[in-house]
Amino acid sequence: MKKTLTLLLIIGFFTICKGQNKIVKEEIFEDEGNKPSVKINRFTKTKIIEKKMNLNTFWKQPTKEFSEKTIGRTEKEIQTREEQIGFKLPNTYRELMKIQNGGFIRKTAFEYNKTLQSLIYNGAMIDHIYPEPFGHENMLDVLSEWMDEEEIDLVSDTDYNFLKRLIIISHMDGHSFMCFDYGWNEKEIKKEPEVCFFNDDFKEYLRLNNFDEFVNGLMYYGYEASHYYFGFKENISIEEVKKELELKLNFEFEKNYTDEPGKLNEYMWHAHFPKWYQGVLKLENDLALSLHLSSNKFKSGNYLFQEKKQTEVILAIIPTKNKTNILSNNSSKYLKIMNELLSKCSFQDSIEELLIPVNKVENE
């Protein structure tokens, strides 16, 4: 009897599984790669696609040493922040703030209004978490500076107006705000906040279902994404890379780390690298490539690409035309040129693409 029952259960299980065409499973976890992995369901023989989010690639590490303000928050400090605002923060946001307490992010574009465009720009960053409340905590704090109570009462188009549920997580470029919305114009409080963006006159221009949608949707594109980054996987010194590039590409790096510092040196791209080289490779039709060769590690000990700490040398290439940076809306065209040039090097097999602008236009 037991054997018969067991057999019936097994047959029933396979009957339920039969006919399933595809299983899609999305999980969020840290991983050195950023590509979906594919596994096979051992019962249905169908593919399970797992989408990986590498939290370690979200931030740009500070060029200077981590300070008390920028070092990642502890679980206790995040809980204190939650007590201050009265809401539970999203899990992914909590994990990111444990890695680094706010700052600049690596990918800053997002597709909205049916257009891929810059979203976090002009010095915008994710706000720091402070031990004590600091500045504008929510949109009520902001609107109270230039609206009276009657005006504030009229900003909601529903019967509910709880502006303290709009928790500010970025003051953006100073003219807009990124918020967690726990249901500011609804009766019930949301356990999982939506993410919304307002301009400085409180007009909403983007709303997302949750913080994960924001993180997953970010792309490297736009006028702040003109650099094409390549890394050298093998243990090759920056001097060896410099020599090989000059030999095979038939050009010279005009500037380097031994040059006398200029007045604006602190604000130059190379200011925080122990070793660097800069040169321009001229091509046809007024097209040129500006080459920035540097170490991956800053003088402070932080990294340009913190997820690639074993990569010691980084090459950034910026396409220019008539001495003006080209917006990277046609990355496939320029990437092809760059790869053809780099293929001339003897260590071409050790070169990997680290960060390439999203391609949007095929022909230019």
N, C-alpha and C positions, 0 to 999 in steps of 0.2 A: 504493500500500500504506500509506504514512504517513498519507494523508488518511483512508483507511478506518479505520485504528487510532484516529486522533484522534476521528473521529465516534463510534466504538463507546465510547470512554472517556467522551465527553460524554453519550451516551445512558445509559450505566451510572450516571454521577453523578446525573443527574436522576431515574433510576429509584429510587436509594437515597433521595433527598430526597423523592420523591413519597409522599404519605400522612402526612407529619409534620404534626401538628395544632398543636402549640405548643412553643416553645422558651423555657425560663425560665433566665435567666442572672443570677446575683447577683455583683456586684462591689463592692468596698469602696474608695472614694476620696473625697477632699474635694470639696465642691461647695457653692456658696452656697445652692442650693435643697436641699430635703430630700425631694423627691418622686421616685418612680420615673420614669425616662424610658423611652419606648417607641420602638424602632427596628424597621424592617422588614428581614427577611432577604431579600437580593436574589435568592436562588435559590428559596426555598420560599414567598416572599411571606407568611410567618408573622411574628407579633410576637415580638420579643425584649425581655423586661422586665429592665431593669437597675436594681437596688436601690442607691441611693446612701446612704452613711453620711457625714454631715458631721462630721468629727472636730473641727472648730473650734467646734461647739456643745456638746460634751461637758462642758467645764469651766465653772465659774463663775470668772471672773477675780478675783483678790484685789482688795478695795477699796483697799488700800494698794499702793504701788509693788512691783513684783517684786523679791524679794530673792535672795541667793545660794541660799536654801533653796527658793524657789518658781519661780525661772526654769527654763525647760525644760532638760533634760539633753542633753548632747552624745552623739554616737554612741560616743565613747570612754568616757564616764562610764557609759553603759548596758552596754557590753561589760565594764567593770570590775565592775558589779553582777552580771552573768552569771557572771563568774569567781568571785565571792564565793559565790554560791549553787550553782554547778555545773550550771546549766541554761540553755538558750536561752529567752529570754522571748518571748511571742507578739508577732507583728508589729504588731498594732493597739495593744497596750499600749505597745510601744516608741515608736510614732509619737505617741501621746498624751502620753507622758512627755517627748518632745522639745518639744511645744507648751507644756506646763506641768508642773512637777514635783510632781504630786499636788495635793490640795486638795479643795474641795467640787465636786460635780457638779450639773448643772442639773436633770436628771430623776432622781428617786430612787425611783420605784415600779416594781414588777415583778409579773407575774402568776405565782403559784405556789400549790400546793395548791388549784387551781381558783378562786383568788380574787385579784383585783387589790389589792395592798396595799403599804404603804410598806416599803421594803427598806433603803435607806441613809438613816438619820434620826438625830435627836437629836445633831447635831454630827458624825456619821460622815463620814469623808472617805477618799480614796485616799491611802495612806501615801507620804511623800516617799522618794526615793532619796538616800541619804547617801553621801559619799565613803568612809566606813569603816562596817563593820557597827554597827548601832545598835539596842538593844532586842531584842525578840523577832524573830528571823529566820524561824523555822519553828515548827511545833507541838510539836516536841520541847522547844524552849526553854520554851514555855508550860507543858506538862504536867509538866516536871521541877521546876517550882516548887511543885507540890502533890501529886505522885505519886512513889512510890519506883519502883525499877526493875522490881519484880515487878508492880506495878499497870500500869506502862506496857506491859509485855509482853502484858498481857491486853486492851488496848484494840482490837486488831485481831481481826476474826472470820475471818481467813484465816491461812495459814501464814507470811504476810509482814508485816513491820512496819518500814517505813522512814519514820518521822515527819519526817525531814529533807527528804523530798520534798514536804512540805506547806509551800510558801513563802507566808508571810503578806504580803498586799498591802494589807490594811486591818484596823485594829483596831476598826473599826465604832464602836459607841457605848460601848466599854469592856467590854461583856459578851458579845461575839461576835467572830468572825474570818472574814474573807474570804481564801481561799487559792487559789493555783495548785496543783493536785494532779498531780504527775508520776508517779503510781502508788504511793502510800504503802503500800497493802496488796496490791500485785501484784508478781510476780517481775520483770517487765521495766519499764524506765523508759519513760514516755510522752514522745514528742518534742513533741507538742502537748498542753499540760496542760488538764485539765478545771478548771472553777471550782466551788468548793464553799464552803459557809457552815456554821460550827459555832457553837453557843452555848458559854458559858464552862465547861460541864461535858462538852465534847467530844461533843455530840449533833449530828449533821448534820441540817440542816433544808432545805437546797436544794443541788442539784447541776446544773450546766450543762455542755454538751458542750465549750464553749470560751469564750474571752473575747469573741469577736465576738457570740455568742449573748447574753451579758450586755449588751453595749453596744447592740445592736439591740433588745433587749427592754425597755429602760428607758422609763418613761412619766412624764409630768408629772401627778401625781395624789396625793391624800391631804391630810392636815392641813398639810403643808408646801408645798402647791401651791394656795393659796387666791387667789393673784394672777392676774388676767387682764391680760396685757401687750399694749399697742398701741403702734405706732410711727408717726411722721409722716414719710413718704418725701420730701416736698418740703422745701425750705430754709425752714422756718417756725420763727420764734423761740419760745422758751418763753413769752415775754410775750404773743405773738399767740395762742398756743394757750390760755393762761389766760383772756385777755379773751373769746375766742370761746366757750369752754365756759361761763363765767359768764353770758354774754349769752343763749346759746341754751338752756341748761339751767336758767336762772333760779335760780342759787345763788351762793355766794361761797366762795372758799378762805379758811378761817379762819387758817391758819398758813402761814408762808413763811420763806425763808432769811434774812430780815432780823430775825427774832425773836431775842431774847436767848437764848443757849444755856442749856439747863438742865443740871442735875447729871448726868443720864443721857444727855446729847446724843450721846456717843460711840457709844452702843449703839442709837440710834434709826435707823430705816430711811434717813433723809435725811442722816445725819452726814457722809457722804463725797461728797456732791454739791455742786457750787459754787452751783447754784440749784435750788430745789424749792418746791412748793406742796402743801398738804394741805387737803382739805375733805370734807364729808359731804353727799351728796345723798339726802334722805329721800323714800321712795316709799310705797306703800300697804302695809297689813298688817304694820307694824313692820319692813318691809324697807328697808334703806338701802344706798347704795353709797359706800364710802370711796374717794376719788380721790387718788392720789399722782402728782403731775406732777413730772418731773425731767429733767435732761439725761441723755443716754446715757453720757457720759463722766464718770468719777469725778475728783475733784481730783487723784488720783495719775497720771491719764493712761490708766488701764485703763478697760475698758468693761463696762457691764451686759450688752450684747449685742455681743460683739466681732465677730461675723460681719456686723453691720449698722453699721459705723463711719460710714457716710454719714448714718445716721438720727440726728439730733441730739436729738430730744425723745421721751421715753417717758412713756406714761400707764399706770399700774397701777390697776386697779379691783378692789376687794375687796368682795364682797357680804356684808352683815352683817344679823343679825336680833336684835333686843333687845340691841344693842351687842356681840354675840358673833360672831366670824368663822364663816361657814358653811363646812362642809367641801364641797369642790368635787366632789361626786359627781353633781351635776345641772347640768353646765356648759352644756348646750344651752338650758335654761330661762333662766339668767342671761345667757348670751351673747346671746340674742335680745333681751333687755331692753337690754343695753348697746349693741348695734348699732342698735337703734331710736333710742336717745338720741343716739348719735354721728352718725347720719344727718342730724340737724338742723343740724350744723355746715356752714359754707360750704366747708370743705376736706375733706369726707367722702371724696372720691376719693383723697386722699393718705394715708388711714389704713389701716394693715395690721395684721392679727393676728400677733403675734410668738410668743406662748407662751400657750396656752389649756389649762386642765385637761382631762384625758380625761373624756368623759361616760360615766357608768355607769348612772345612774338616770334614766328618762324622766319619771317623775311623782313629785312630792313632796308 
